[in-house]
Amino acid sequence: MARTFVIVNPAAGSVKDVDGLVERIRRLPDVEVCITAKPGAAIQSTRRALRKGCEMVVAAGGDGTLNEVVNGLREDASAVVVGLIPLGTGNDFARTLGLPTNIDEAIALLLAGHTRAIDLVRKKTEVSIEEESDVFDFAARVAQFPLARAADRGKVARIRPHLEILIRQLRRD
């Protein structure tokens, strides 16, 4: 049984050479690599890794792949360490946590065994991820941020409606 289970999304934005990527991932000790073939496959692969008793599940893909891995954990989140090799186009989660977006640096971080606690927030039947920090203060500041420049309209515009809902809910409580 492999101790580490890496789920690779070959369709992630920055993946150009899947075989080369898998070769680099195999530098991790005692690793099993699974390549996804369709949306939702990372959820099932994560559950398979948990059934096998893996201690670490690594999402090698973008934010969507990481989200699927987290959703595959369900109530078993405390039983495993989740790692990330950011391969997406935006890598918003990795950037928010200050994780390296370079593949080799991300693998080196996994090899070093550094971990950070994060909160999991259940939303309907899915689970989303938030850094263990003052999320509500951040949400208030982003939701009130003026979207004056065209460059700001990307990431901030996508999350703004969600943050506004969060702020309205917090104000009711």
C-alpha positions in Angstrom: 0.0 0.0 0.0 1.3 3.4 -0.9 1.5 6.0 1.8 0.9 8.9 -0.6 -1.8 9.0 -3.3 -1.4 11.7 -6.0 -4.4 12.5 -8.1 -3.3 14.2 -11.4 -5.7 16.2 -13.6 -4.1 16.1 -17.0 -6.5 18.8 -18.2 -5.3 21.3 -15.7 -4.3 24.6 -17.2 -0.5 24.4 -17.0 -0.1 20.6 -17.8 1.8 20.2 -21.0 3.7 16.9 -20.5 1.8 14.4 -18.4 4.5 11.7 -18.6 7.1 14.2 -17.5 4.9 15.4 -14.7 4.3 11.9 -13.4 8.0 11.2 -13.5 8.6 14.2 -11.3 5.8 13.2 -8.9 7.4 9.8 -8.5 10.2 11.5 -6.6 7.9 11.3 -3.6 8.5 8.2 -1.6 6.0 5.4 -1.4 3.6 7.1 -3.9 0.8 5.9 -6.1 -0.2 8.1 -9.0 -3.8 8.2 -10.4 -4.6 10.2 -13.6 -8.2 11.4 -13.8 -10.2 11.0 -17.0 -13.3 13.1 -16.4 -14.8 15.7 -14.0 -15.7 14.2 -10.7 -13.1 11.4 -10.9 -10.9 13.0 -8.2 -13.7 12.6 -5.7 -13.9 8.9 -6.4 -10.1 8.6 -6.4 -9.9 10.3 -3.0 -12.4 7.8 -1.6 -10.4 5.0 -3.0 -7.2 6.4 -1.4 -8.9 6.6 1.9 -10.1 3.0 1.7 -6.5 1.9 0.9 -5.4 3.7 4.1 -3.2 6.4 2.5 -1.9 9.0 4.8 -1.6 11.8 2.3 -3.8 12.6 -0.8 -2.3 15.1 -3.1 -4.3 17.1 -5.7 -2.1 17.7 -8.7 -4.3 20.1 -10.7 -6.1 23.4 -10.2 -8.5 24.7 -7.7 -11.3 22.5 -9.2 -9.2 19.4 -8.7 -8.4 20.4 -5.1 -12.1 21.0 -4.5 -12.9 17.5 -5.7 -10.3 16.0 -3.5 -11.7 17.8 -0.5 -15.2 16.7 -1.4 -14.0 13.2 -1.6 -12.8 13.3 2.1 -16.2 14.0 3.6 -16.1 13.2 7.3 -12.7 11.5 6.9 -10.9 14.9 6.6 -9.0 14.4 9.9 -7.7 11.0 8.8 -5.5 12.2 6.0 -3.2 15.1 5.0 -4.1 16.9 1.8 -1.3 18.1 -0.4 -1.3 20.3 -3.5 0.8 20.5 -6.6 -0.8 23.6 -8.2 -1.3 23.1 -12.0 -4.2 25.3 -12.7 -4.4 28.5 -14.6 -5.2 30.7 -11.6 -4.1 28.6 -8.6 -6.1 30.9 -6.3 -6.0 28.7 -3.3 -2.2 28.1 -3.5 -1.5 31.8 -4.0 -3.8 32.7 -1.0 -1.8 30.3 1.2 1.5 31.4 -0.2 2.3 28.0 -1.6 4.8 27.6 -4.4 3.2 27.4 -7.9 6.3 25.9 -9.3 6.0 22.1 -9.7 9.4 21.2 -8.3 9.1 23.6 -5.4 5.6 22.2 -4.5 7.0 18.6 -4.6 9.9 19.7 -2.4 7.4 21.2 0.1 5.5 17.9 0.2 8.8 16.0 0.7 9.6 18.3 3.6 6.4 17.3 5.3 5.3 20.9 6.2 1.5 21.1 7.0 -0.9 23.9 7.8 -4.3 23.5 9.4 -7.2 24.9 7.4 -10.9 24.9 8.0 -13.4 23.0 5.9 -16.8 24.6 5.5 -19.7 22.4 4.5 -22.1 24.0 2.0 -25.1 21.9 1.1 -23.6 18.6 0.0 -20.2 19.9 -1.0 -17.3 21.0 1.1 -15.2 24.1 0.3 -11.9 25.2 1.8 -10.9 28.3 3.7 -7.6 29.2 5.2 -7.5 29.3 9.0 -7.4 33.0 9.3 -9.7 36.0 9.8 -11.9 35.0 6.8 -14.8 37.2 7.7 -12.7 40.3 7.9 -11.1 39.5 4.5 -14.6 38.8 3.1 -15.9 42.2 4.2 -12.9 44.0 2.7 -13.1 42.2 -0.6 -16.9 42.6 -0.9 -16.5 46.4 -0.5 -13.6 46.6 -2.9 -14.4 48.9 -5.8 -14.0 47.0 -9.1 -12.6 50.0 -11.0 -9.9 48.4 -13.2 -10.7 45.8 -15.8 -7.9 43.6 -14.3 -9.7 43.5 -11.0 -12.9 42.1 -12.5 -11.5 38.5 -12.8 -11.0 36.8 -9.5 -12.6 39.4 -7.3 -15.7 39.6 -9.4 -16.1 35.9 -9.3 -16.1 35.7 -5.5 -17.8 39.0 -4.7 -21.4 37.7 -4.8 -20.5 34.8 -2.5 -18.8 37.1 -0.1 -21.7 39.5 -0.1 -24.0 36.7 0.9 -21.6 35.7 3.7 -21.5 39.3 5.0 -25.3 39.6 5.0 -25.6 36.3 6.9 -23.0 37.4 9.5 -24.8 40.7 10.0 -28.0 38.8 10.8 -26.3 36.7 13.5 
